[in-house]
Amino acid sequence: MFAALMAGQDTSKGPFSGNRLATRPDLRVSSIAADHFSRLTKGGSMLGALTIQRLLLKLKEVGASDLHIKVGVPPIVRVASALHRVDAPNLDADDTKHLLKPIVPEHLRETLEHDGGIDFSHHEGSEERFRCSIFKAGGGWHAAIRRVNPTIPDFNELHLPPIYEKIADEAHEGLVIVCGVTGSGKSSTLAAMIDHINECRACNIITIEDPVEYLFRPKKSFISQREIGIDVPDFPRALRAAVRQDPDVLMIGELRDRETMMAGIQAAETGHLVFCTLHTADTTQSLARILEFFPSHEHAFIRSALAAGLKAVMAQRLVPCVRKDIQRVPATEVLLNTPTVEDAIREGEDENLPAIMHGSTSEGMHDFITSLSRLVEEDYVDLKTAERYSPNVEALRSKVRGIEVKADLLVSRKK
């Protein structure tokens, strides 16, 4: 392994020399990015030059959000929505373990060997932070590592609609859910909302994260950030403890199980403002996912609790942007718990929610179709790209043309 580089083979073609994993012709990586990674692989022993620390520190310089380490291929970076191979030899199982072992926390090494996977935060120097997931696959260590921006973004930087700031300003109790698939920007949105509260009012804020990503600095509020596996064993125990610590605001990194979900709902019911994320594609799917945590005979009770305690559900998808200075912008969907929505949730009439959202834009609610059409109209996204991310292409085309979308189109889904 690494024989070619150790022998001085030229790697000046750059890290992305024809080995694109993505098929997106509209996304390109600059020659500057290529040069940065090319220099990492030149001269001497590859293991001596290419360390995980050096790879991580280069992510910022090339504008990459993620680094993937896998057996059988070179290191892989994600720039915008596209994956690119670093111009280096394929890694074998020994190589990936050698690269990743220096950043694995001592207290998690046994867990990795026993459970086959760990999640943790890692920092390089005083500024660069990363969210790391290392797991076993194919007999070796694999990793997905995301760079966390050291500066907490605000709503303008994230290109979020005004309703997000309004919710952060006006909500003082209830459950706020931010949902989306992996890599949709949920953590950044949640951080922006928490930091906005931190700047605007005096609250006792407790976050429960796995792992801690953004580091909050106390402004008007007081903040305690607890990390699963370091400060507390698990989410349910952390939540039970948190409600006894006089919180005004709770942030739960992710709702993953029945016990955490129930604790979050109960905290919202008892007068706390609870922010959390859920790994679902849209707002109505989030409600269905919550119910899946519970047996069917408890669904009526959970629906009643959600109808009373839910504040908002906000879904997002990151869409490639046509503007040169912006890589991606969020298409969003926002469901607010108005009396009409409350009745629909309580009565199990979830099929009516898309039409309610579509018809309640004056209150700040909107669906993905409305959001995508605005992005097209404001020249953030081209129509062809918007269609790829739309739940219903026909409805989006009608909306862009200024034709009122029929209610039945809002229920149907493309996939």
C-alpha positions, 0 to 999 in steps of 0.5 A: 500500500502507498507504494506509488507515492513512496516511490515518488509517483507524481500526484499533481493531477489533483485530488479529483482527477476523473474519479467523481463519485457524483454525476452532477455536472453543474458542480465543480471543484476549484483547482485551488482545492485540488492543489491543497489535497495534491500537496498532502500526497506528495513526497515521502511516506504516505502515512507520514504525510497524510494524517487524519489531522491534516485532512481535517484541517484542509476541509475548510480550505477547499470548502468541503463539508465532509470527509469519508474514510472507507476501505477499498477507496481513497479518502473522499470529500464532499464539496456542496452536494458532490463527492470526490476522491482524493488523488491517493491510493486505495486504503486497506483495513490497516490504513483506515485504522491507522488514520482514524485511531488518533482521533478516537477517544480513549473511553470509546475504543472499547465501545467501537470494538464491542458495538461496531460504531461510535459517534463523538465530537473532535476538535483540531486546535482551538477553532476547528470542530468535527462531528465524527461517526466511526464504524466497522464495515467490511472488516475495517474501520470506516468514518463519516466526519463532518466539519462544524462551522466554529461560528454559529450561523444566524437566520440570514446566513442560513437563508431561512424564511422569517417564520423561523426567527418569529418562532424563536422570538415568540415561543416560550413553551411547547415542542419545536421539531426541526426535521430533515434527512441526513445532511439537510442542515438540521443542526445548524438551524437548531443552533441558530434558533438557540443562539437567537434566544441566547442573544435576545432574552435571559433563559436557562438553556440546557442542551443534550447532544450526541455529540456536542457540535456548536459551542454556545457562549453565554450572552443574555442566557445561561447555557449548559451543554451536556454530551451523551457518553461524557456528561450523562449516559443517555438521552432519557436520563439526561432529560429526566435530570434536566427538568429538575435543573430549572430550565426555560429551554431544552434542546434535544439533539435527536429524538431516537426512541420512545422514552426520549420522545415521551420525555420531550413531550412531557417537558413541553406539556409542563411549560418548557420550550423544547427544541429537537430534531427528527430524521424524517423527510417532511412535516406530516411524516414527522407526525407519523414517525412520532406515532411509530415510537408507541403501540397503537393503543397509545396513539390517541393519547399521544395525538392529544398530547401533541395537539396540546403541546406542539408548537411547530414542525419545520422540515428542510432540504438543502438545494444546490444554488445557482449563485456563485457565492452560495453553495446550497439554500434550504427549501423549507416546509413549516407547520404551525399548531394553529387551532385547525392543525390542532384539530387535525392532529387530535382527530388523526386527519393528517391527510389534511395537513398539506392543504392546510399548510398550503392555504395558510401562508399568511401565518407563515406556514408553507409547503415545499412546493411554495418554498421551491417556487420562491427559490426559483422566482428569486433566482436562487435555484433553477427550475430543473434543480427545483423539480428534483427536490419537489415532492410533486413536479406537476404542482411545482410547475403550476406554482411557478407559472402562477396557477393555483395548485389543486389540493389533491396534488398536495397530498400525492408524493413523487416518490 
